[in-house]
Amino acid sequence: MTTDVPAEHETRASRRALRDTAAPVDPSAAGARPRPVMIAATVVVALALAAAAGSGRRVVEIVAIVVAGLAVSAGWPRLFASRTPAGTSVVLAVTSLALGAALLVQGEEPYLEHAPAAMALGVVAMCLHPLVQASAREQLAQTLTATALGVLTIGGGSLFVSTVFLGGGGPVVVVCVALAVAALVDLVLERPGRTRWMIPAAMLVGGLAALGVHLIVSGTLDAWPALLGVTGAGAAVALRRAMSQQPAVAGVPAAVAAGAASVLLVAPLVHLVARLPLA
């Protein structure tokens, strides 16, 4: 007759130690460490868009968005290990330039009237790329998925210019300054054992920064800046965290693309809040 040995009681500390010592799922994935180039790109792009929006001139803001889109197009294929990085970059660059032209043509409401045509041009170029370049057909699904995600990110950035200008305290200025401040959280928390706090900390810092910017500019406290800062910073840091798992992020073009993309990703949120009665 045998007696079962009671299982050892599992505590939170033991589970935490097991997670910390466990091997990563993907051994080739980059480890958790600060990415200064990606963070610097986020800060520069966000502040450039904030300054362009604060100027009140649509042309300046459109130029800033196009430049950010070109920065994404240069390094985006490397993030996804594209077999044809040059061809994919050309497709995304064509999308950026076409969106800039579409936004310049329409100088009043509806600002995005010609944007779908510009994105359609990018989709057509994306589909023609594998037909022109044979190497793009080797991993067709991966190539099309990565390119489509890049087209969507760049196209979404065009929504920055569709917001209603509210003087120097407009939604674009508020959220872009909040994104720049919240990106500094990555320098502190993107380390082993701390990454779990990156998103909540960035959301908190982003919300407080947005409230502070709006208070300084307009002298009032409203709910919509906090909403923009929290959701925008959370989305941006989530994308940067996902991109930091790619080995190619150690290179400058890929890091710059990831940082710029994390700012453009927030444009649909800004568009939504700016069109609501909250703003």
Salt bridges, closest charged atoms under 4 A:
GLU10 OE2 - ARG15 NH1 3.58
ASP20 OD1 - ARG196 NH2 3.99
GLU109 OE2 - ARG275 NH1 3.02
GLU138 OE1 - ARG83 NH1 2.44
ASP186 OD2 - ARG240 NE 2.79
GLU190 OE2 - ARG241 NH1 3.49
ASP222 OD2 - HIS214 NE2 2.72
